[in-house]
Amino acid sequence: MDRRTFLKGSAALGLAAPQIARPALAQGAKVLRFVPQANLANFDPIWGTQYVVRNAGTLVWDMLYGVDDQLKPQRQMVESEEVSGDKLTWTFRLRPGLTWHDGEPVTAKDVVASLTRWMARDPIGLMIRGVQDELAATDDRTFRWRLKKPFPKLLYALGKTNAPMALMMPERIAKTDPFTQITEYVGSGPMKFVRNEWVPGARAVFEKFAGYKPREEPNSWLAGGKRILIDRVEWVIMPDPATASAALQNGEVDWWENPISDLVPLLRKNANLNVDIADPLGNVGSFRMNHLHPPFDNPKIRQAVMAAMSQEDYMRAIVGDDDSLWKKLPGFFTPGTALYSEAGGGNVGKGDIALGRKLLKEAGYKGEPVTCIVAQDQPITKAQGDITADLLKQMGFNVDFVATDWGTTGTRRASKAPPAQGGWNMFHTWHAGADTINPAGYPAVRANGDKAWFGWPDIPPVEAGITEWFDAADPASEKAAIDKVNAAACEGVVYVPTGFFLGYQAWRKNVSGIVKGPIPFTWGVSKA
């Protein structure tokens, strides 16, 4: 029996999911049970970039600004801002009455410490830090940011969706070394993290924060009033899709973040369920290589892989046979958006094994093991990893396939050690289309060496194009700069896009308020 048949059969049986002991709740308490994309193995939204951590982080920690569904930054914790005529001095004032979950007031000193920690880990934050003259609190609700040169995309950087997001923490927590995980989870966001009920691998729990004061505006993605209409959100970890499908059909859970496409026809037959595309901006699949160690320190070998791989193979492994859910992507930016580019993308995902073998031989591959870190509890990464193992073997690579979980992948990929000493050569991930619209919210396309995202590519022409985009004065100049970025990223192989794809979400019909977007936004969601 193949995998697809097994999953459909298991889900159709409606087998009950394993029951998890829950504490007694107040009578009438409204609980939303949610199946996230992966286990919440760690909980520091600045330390890493995993979407599952970011998604949980948006519940607990608030932001100074948040982008709306048009990707426009709107005020969130900020009441007002002023910028000097020369664009070098920004003065921000916080909304009154902001409170941490422990009852202490939010102050400008907390914000300064939080921004300092965030800037150390985020690529656009590093750019801001590079032009920063001073960041300081001037009173309890006001802070000033002086720059050495204008940074026009400052507010977008503070409100973007991609991780690490500029989430605010109390000063004592924000002073944690940015390369060390925090151990205290106090925020000022709309929900509190119930740490004593956190069981990694099983569940994570969030409760409504009574002291939260939502903005008056209607909510839109990360902007507007984040009104929580339920008392408690329980994340129920179910890495097996058939188990999650059965639990949703049986009413044991209310909302499944990412059902695999194989099971969607079955879910649609259930009169109690809604199934829809999660985000029209979709996702970009990623074959991420480590540029520090052989063999992928050699750009010719990276180019060989890029030419040999077939995007169709990867996409069908992720979404199945529905051609409406995927398309080829000869570049790095979101299809259908203003900066989409195919410049230099002729060999991306070409699917020419013979060419790949030829390029690999010409590059002088010496037979080094290729350590492939593949998370088995994440359907998107597992599907890609299975294709990659076969591809690399066909090309003649010595494949060291390491089957692991997504939490371990998140930790191991941060290591710069040689693969034989706990490092890695490649891993798979994906990037939300909302994050790949432009370089400002897109760390995976950066190629600035030690400051780059995991894999640490060092490709100066990519960075030159990105700098040109940040300095561009008009849309035409921005597009010209992005064409340069795309061509240079293809030539140097920052990473290999495995294609563009759409994903689903599913929920029971007694749940309302679920919207499309790159994050499962819990505010505005209610349960009858």
C-alpha positions in Angstrom: 0.0 0.0 0.0 1.4 3.4 -0.9 1.5 6.4 1.3 -1.4 8.3 -0.3 -3.7 5.2 -0.1 -2.7 4.6 3.5 -3.4 8.1 4.6 -6.8 8.3 2.9 -7.8 4.9 4.3 -6.8 5.8 7.9 -8.5 9.2 7.7 -11.7 7.7 6.3 -11.9 5.3 9.3 -12.3 8.3 11.5 -10.0 6.8 14.1 -10.0 8.9 17.3 -6.9 10.9 18.1 -5.0 10.1 21.3 -6.7 11.8 24.3 -4.7 14.3 26.2 -5.5 15.0 29.9 -6.8 18.5 30.3 -7.2 20.6 33.5 -10.7 21.4 34.7 -12.0 24.7 33.2 -14.5 27.2 34.3 -18.0 26.3 33.3 -18.9 27.8 29.9 -15.2 28.5 29.0 -14.8 28.6 25.2 -11.8 26.6 24.1 -10.4 26.5 20.6 -8.4 23.4 19.8 -5.9 24.0 17.0 -3.6 21.6 15.2 -0.4 23.6 14.3 1.9 22.8 11.4 4.5 21.3 13.8 5.6 20.8 17.4 6.4 23.9 19.4 9.8 22.5 20.5 11.2 25.9 21.6 9.6 29.2 22.2 11.9 32.1 21.5 10.6 34.1 18.5 13.9 36.1 18.1 16.4 33.2 18.5 15.2 31.4 15.3 13.0 31.7 12.3 10.6 28.8 12.4 7.1 29.7 11.5 5.5 27.6 14.2 7.4 29.7 16.8 6.5 32.9 15.1 2.8 32.0 15.0 2.8 31.3 18.7 4.8 34.4 19.4 2.2 36.7 17.8 -0.3 35.6 20.5 2.0 36.4 23.4 4.1 39.3 22.3 2.8 42.5 20.6 4.5 44.7 18.0 5.0 48.4 17.6 3.5 48.2 14.1 1.8 45.4 12.2 1.3 45.0 8.4 -2.3 44.7 7.2 -3.6 42.5 4.4 -2.2 45.0 1.9 1.3 44.7 3.6 1.1 48.3 4.8 2.5 48.9 8.3 0.0 50.3 10.8 0.4 51.5 14.3 -0.1 48.8 17.0 1.6 49.5 20.3 2.6 53.0 19.0 0.3 55.9 19.6 2.2 58.4 17.4 5.5 58.9 15.6 7.3 61.9 14.3 10.2 62.0 11.8 12.5 65.0 11.3 12.8 66.8 8.0 16.1 65.1 7.2 14.5 61.7 8.0 17.3 60.9 10.5 15.4 61.2 13.8 12.3 59.2 14.6 10.4 59.9 17.8 7.8 57.3 18.9 5.2 57.5 21.7 3.6 54.4 23.1 -0.1 54.0 23.6 -1.1 54.6 27.3 -2.1 51.7 29.5 0.0 48.9 27.9 0.6 46.2 30.4 2.8 43.1 30.6 1.2 39.8 31.5 2.8 40.0 35.0 1.0 43.3 35.6 4.0 45.6 35.1 3.6 48.6 32.7 5.2 48.5 29.3 7.9 51.2 29.1 10.1 52.7 26.4 13.1 51.0 28.1 11.5 47.6 27.4 11.1 48.6 23.8 14.7 49.8 23.4 16.0 46.5 24.9 13.6 44.5 22.6 14.6 46.3 19.5 18.3 45.9 20.3 17.9 42.1 20.7 15.8 41.8 17.5 18.3 43.8 15.4 21.1 41.4 16.3 19.2 38.5 14.6 17.1 39.9 11.8 18.7 40.8 8.5 16.8 44.0 8.0 17.4 44.7 11.7 21.2 44.4 11.1 20.8 46.9 8.3 19.1 49.3 10.6 21.7 48.8 13.3 24.4 49.6 10.7 22.9 53.1 10.2 21.9 53.6 13.8 23.4 56.5 15.7 21.3 56.2 18.9 18.3 54.3 20.2 17.2 55.6 23.6 14.2 56.1 25.9 13.4 59.7 26.6 10.6 59.0 29.1 8.4 56.1 30.1 6.3 56.2 26.9 8.7 57.8 24.4 11.8 56.6 22.6 14.0 58.2 20.0 15.8 56.6 17.1 18.6 58.6 15.5 20.0 57.3 12.2 23.2 58.2 10.3 21.3 57.9 7.0 17.6 57.7 6.1 16.0 54.2 6.2 12.7 54.6 4.3 11.5 51.1 5.1 11.8 51.4 8.9 8.1 51.0 9.7 7.7 48.1 7.4 10.7 46.4 9.1 8.9 46.8 12.5 5.6 45.4 11.2 6.6 42.6 8.8 5.3 39.1 9.0 8.5 37.2 8.6 10.5 35.8 11.5 12.2 37.1 13.5 9.5 39.7 14.0 10.1 42.8 16.1 8.1 41.5 19.1 8.3 43.5 22.3 9.4 41.9 25.7 10.1 43.2 29.2 13.6 44.6 29.5 14.8 41.9 31.8 13.9 39.2 29.2 15.0 41.2 26.2 18.5 41.6 27.7 19.0 37.9 27.1 21.9 37.2 24.7 20.1 37.1 21.2 22.0 33.9 20.5 20.7 32.2 23.7 17.1 31.1 24.0 14.9 32.9 26.5 13.4 30.9 29.4 10.6 33.4 30.5 7.6 34.0 28.3 6.0 37.2 29.4 4.5 39.5 26.8 1.9 42.2 26.4 0.0 40.5 23.6 -3.7 39.4 23.5 -3.0 35.9 25.0 -0.8 34.6 27.8 1.3 31.5 27.5 0.4 28.8 30.1 3.9 27.5 30.7 2.9 24.8 33.2 0.7 23.1 30.6 3.3 23.2 27.9 4.2 19.6 26.9 6.6 19.7 23.8 5.5 17.1 21.4 1.9 17.1 22.8 0.5 20.5 23.3 0.9 24.2 24.1 -1.8 26.4 25.8 -2.7 30.1 25.6 -5.3 31.9 27.6 -6.9 35.3 27.0 -5.2 38.2 28.6 -7.8 40.3 30.4 -5.5 43.3 30.6 -5.0 43.6 26.8 -6.4 46.7 25.2 -7.0 46.2 21.5 -6.9 49.1 19.1 -10.2 50.5 17.9 -9.6 49.8 14.2 -10.9 46.6 12.6 -8.4 43.8 12.6 -6.4 43.1 9.4 -3.6 40.6 9.6 -1.2 42.0 12.2 -2.9 45.4 12.3 -6.0 46.7 14.0 -7.9 45.5 17.1 -6.7 42.0 18.1 -9.9 41.0 19.9 -9.8 37.5 21.4 -13.3 36.1 21.4 -12.5 32.8 23.1 -11.1 32.0 26.5 -8.4 29.5 25.7 -6.5 28.2 22.7 -5.0 24.7 23.0 -2.5 23.7 20.4 -2.7 19.9 19.9 0.4 18.5 18.3 -0.5 15.9 15.7 2.3 15.2 13.2 0.5 12.4 11.6 -2.0 13.8 8.9 -4.4 10.9 9.1 -4.7 11.3 12.9 -5.3 15.1 12.5 -7.9 14.5 9.8 -9.8 12.0 12.0 -9.7 14.3 15.0 -11.1 17.2 12.9 -13.9 15.1 11.5 -14.8 13.7 14.9 -14.9 17.2 16.5 -11.9 16.6 18.8 -10.2 19.6 17.3 -11.6 22.7 15.7 -9.0 24.0 13.2 -6.2 22.3 11.3 -3.5 24.7 10.0 -2.1 22.7 7.1 -4.0 19.6 5.9 -2.2 17.8 3.2 -3.8 17.9 -0.3 -4.3 14.1 -0.4 -6.9 14.4 2.4 -8.7 17.5 1.2 -11.3 15.6 -1.0 -12.2 13.5 2.1 -12.5 16.5 4.4 -14.7 18.3 1.8 -17.2 15.5 2.0 -17.8 16.2 5.7 -20.8 18.6 6.0 -19.4 19.9 9.3 -16.1 21.2 7.8 -14.9 24.2 5.8 -11.8 23.7 3.6 -10.1 26.6 1.8 -6.8 27.9 0.5 -4.9 29.2 3.5 -3.1 32.1 1.8 -3.4 33.2 -1.9 0.1 34.5 -1.8 1.2 30.9 -1.4 4.6 29.5 -0.5 8.1 29.1 -2.1 9.7 25.7 -1.5 13.4 25.7 -0.6 16.4 23.4 -1.0 18.8 25.1 1.3 22.5 24.3 1.0 25.4 25.1 3.4 27.9 27.4 1.7 30.5 27.0 4.4 31.5 23.3 3.9 32.2 20.9 1.0 30.6 20.0 -1.3 28.2 23.0 -1.5 30.9 25.6 -0.8 31.6 25.1 -4.5 29.1 27.2 -6.6 29.5 24.8 -9.6 28.2 22.0 -7.4 25.3 24.1 -6.3 24.6 24.9 -9.9 24.6 21.2 -10.8 21.9 20.5 -8.2 19.8 23.4 -9.4 19.9 22.2 -13.0 19.3 18.5 -12.2 16.3 19.0 -9.9 12.8 18.9 -11.3 10.4 21.4 -9.7 7.5 19.3 -10.9 8.7 16.3 -8.9 9.0 18.4 -5.7 5.6 20.1 -6.2 3.7 16.9 -6.9 5.3 15.4 -3.8 3.9 18.3 -1.7 0.5 19.0 -3.3 -0.4 15.8 -5.2 -2.0 15.8 -8.6 -3.9 19.1 -8.6 -2.0 21.3 -11.1 -3.9 24.4 -9.9 -2.0 24.2 -6.6 1.5 24.8 -8.0 3.6 26.4 -10.7 7.3 26.5 -11.7 9.3 29.3 -10.2 12.5 30.3 -12.1 13.4 32.8 -9.4 13.0 33.9 -5.8 10.1 36.3 -5.6 6.3 35.8 -5.3 4.5 35.2 -8.6 1.9 37.7 -9.5 3.4 40.6 -7.5 5.1 43.7 -8.7 8.7 42.5 -8.2 8.3 39.0 -9.6 11.4 38.2 -11.7 12.6 35.4 -13.9 16.0 37.1 -14.7 18.8 34.5 -14.9 16.4 31.7 -14.0 16.8 29.5 -17.1 18.4 26.6 -15.2 16.3 26.7 -12.0 14.6 23.4 -11.6 15.4 22.4 -15.1 15.1 18.7 -14.3 18.1 17.7 -16.5 19.8 14.9 -14.6 22.4 14.4 -17.4 23.4 18.1 -17.2 23.6 17.9 -13.5 25.9 14.9 -13.6 28.0 16.6 -16.2 28.3 19.8 -14.1 29.0 17.8 -11.0 31.9 16.0 -12.7 33.3 19.2 -14.1 33.2 20.7 -10.6 35.4 18.0 -9.2 33.1 16.5 -6.6 35.3 14.3 -4.4 32.6 12.0 -2.9 32.1 13.8 0.4 29.0 12.7 2.3 26.1 15.1 1.9 24.3 15.3 5.2 20.6 15.9 4.5 18.6 17.0 7.5 15.0 16.1 6.8 12.2 16.7 9.3 9.7 13.8 9.2 7.0 15.4 11.3 6.5 18.3 8.8 4.7 17.1 5.6 6.3 19.8 3.4 9.8 19.0 4.5 9.4 15.2 4.4 7.9 15.3 0.9 10.8 17.4 -0.4 13.4 15.3 1.5 12.2 12.1 -0.1 12.7 13.6 -3.6 16.1 15.0 -2.7 17.4 11.7 -1.4 16.6 10.1 -4.8 17.9 13.0 -6.8 21.2 13.3 -5.1 21.8 9.5 -5.4 21.0 9.7 -9.1 23.5 12.5 -9.6 26.2 10.5 -7.9 26.3 12.1 -4.4 27.2 10.2 -1.3 24.0 10.8 0.6 23.9 10.8 4.4 20.1 11.1 5.1 19.3 12.2 8.6 15.6 11.7 9.4 14.7 14.0 12.3 12.0 16.3 13.6 11.3 20.0 12.8 12.4 21.2 16.2 15.8 19.4 15.9 16.2 20.8 12.4 15.6 24.3 13.7 18.4 23.8 16.3 20.9 22.0 14.1 20.6 24.3 11.1 22.0 27.1 13.3 25.3 25.2 13.7 28.3 26.2 11.6 30.2 23.1 12.6 31.3 20.7 9.9 28.6 18.1 9.1 30.6 15.3 10.7 30.7 17.3 13.9 27.0 17.9 14.2 26.6 20.4 11.3 24.8 19.8 8.0 25.0 20.2 4.3 21.4 20.8 3.3 17.8 21.0 4.7 14.4 21.8 3.3 12.0 24.5 4.3 9.5 26.8 2.7 8.9 30.6 2.7 5.5 32.2 2.8 4.7 34.3 -0.3 4.0 37.3 2.0 7.7 37.1 3.0 9.1 36.7 -0.5 7.5 39.8 -2.1 10.6 41.9 -1.5 14.0 41.7 0.2 12.9 43.7 3.3 11.1 40.7 4.8 13.0 37.9 3.2 16.1 36.8 5.0 16.5 33.6 2.9 17.5 35.6 -0.2 20.2 37.6 1.6 23.8 36.7 0.8 25.9 38.7 3.3 28.1 35.9 4.6 28.2 35.5 8.4 25.2 37.9 8.7 23.1 35.8 6.3 20.4 33.2 7.1 21.4 29.6 7.7 23.7 28.4 5.0 25.6 31.7 5.1 25.9 32.5 1.4 28.4 35.2 0.5 27.5 36.5 -2.9 28.4 40.3 -3.3 26.3 40.9 -6.5 23.2 39.8 -4.6 23.8 42.2 -1.8 24.6 45.0 -4.2 21.3 44.5 -5.9 19.5 44.5 -2.6 21.2 47.7 -1.5 20.1 49.2 -4.8 16.5 48.1 -4.1 16.5 49.7 -0.7 17.8 53.0 -2.2 15.5 52.9 -5.2 13.4 56.1 -5.7 10.6 54.7 -7.8 8.9 51.3 -8.8 10.9 51.1 -12.1 14.2 51.4 -10.2 13.0 48.8 -7.7 12.1 46.3 -10.4 15.5 46.8 -12.2 17.3 46.2 -8.9 15.3 43.0 -8.2 16.1 41.7 -11.7 19.8 42.0 -10.7 19.1 40.3 -7.4 17.3 37.4 -9.0 20.0 36.9 -11.7 22.8 37.0 -9.1 20.9 34.7 -6.7 20.5 32.2 -9.5 24.1 32.4 -10.6 25.5 32.0 -7.1 22.6 29.7 -6.0 21.7 31.4 -2.7 19.3 28.4 -2.4 17.3 26.4 -4.9 13.6 27.2 -5.2 11.7 23.9 -5.5 8.6 25.7 -6.8 5.6 27.8 -5.8 2.6 26.1 -4.1 -0.6 26.8 -2.3 -1.7 25.1 0.9 -5.0 24.5 2.6 -6.5 25.1 6.0 -9.6 23.3 7.4 -12.0 24.1 10.3 -15.3 23.1 11.7 -18.3 25.1 10.7 -19.1 26.2 14.3 -15.9 28.2 14.1 -16.1 31.6 12.4 -13.7 34.5 11.7 -10.9 32.5 10.1 -9.2 34.6 7.4 -6.6 33.9 4.7 -3.1 34.9 5.3 0.5 33.8 6.1 -0.3 33.3 9.8 -3.2 31.6 11.5 -4.6 34.8 13.0 -6.6 33.9 16.2 -8.0 37.3 16.9 -11.5 37.7 15.5 -12.1 33.9 15.6 -15.1 32.7 17.6 -16.6 29.3 18.4 -20.3 28.6 18.7 
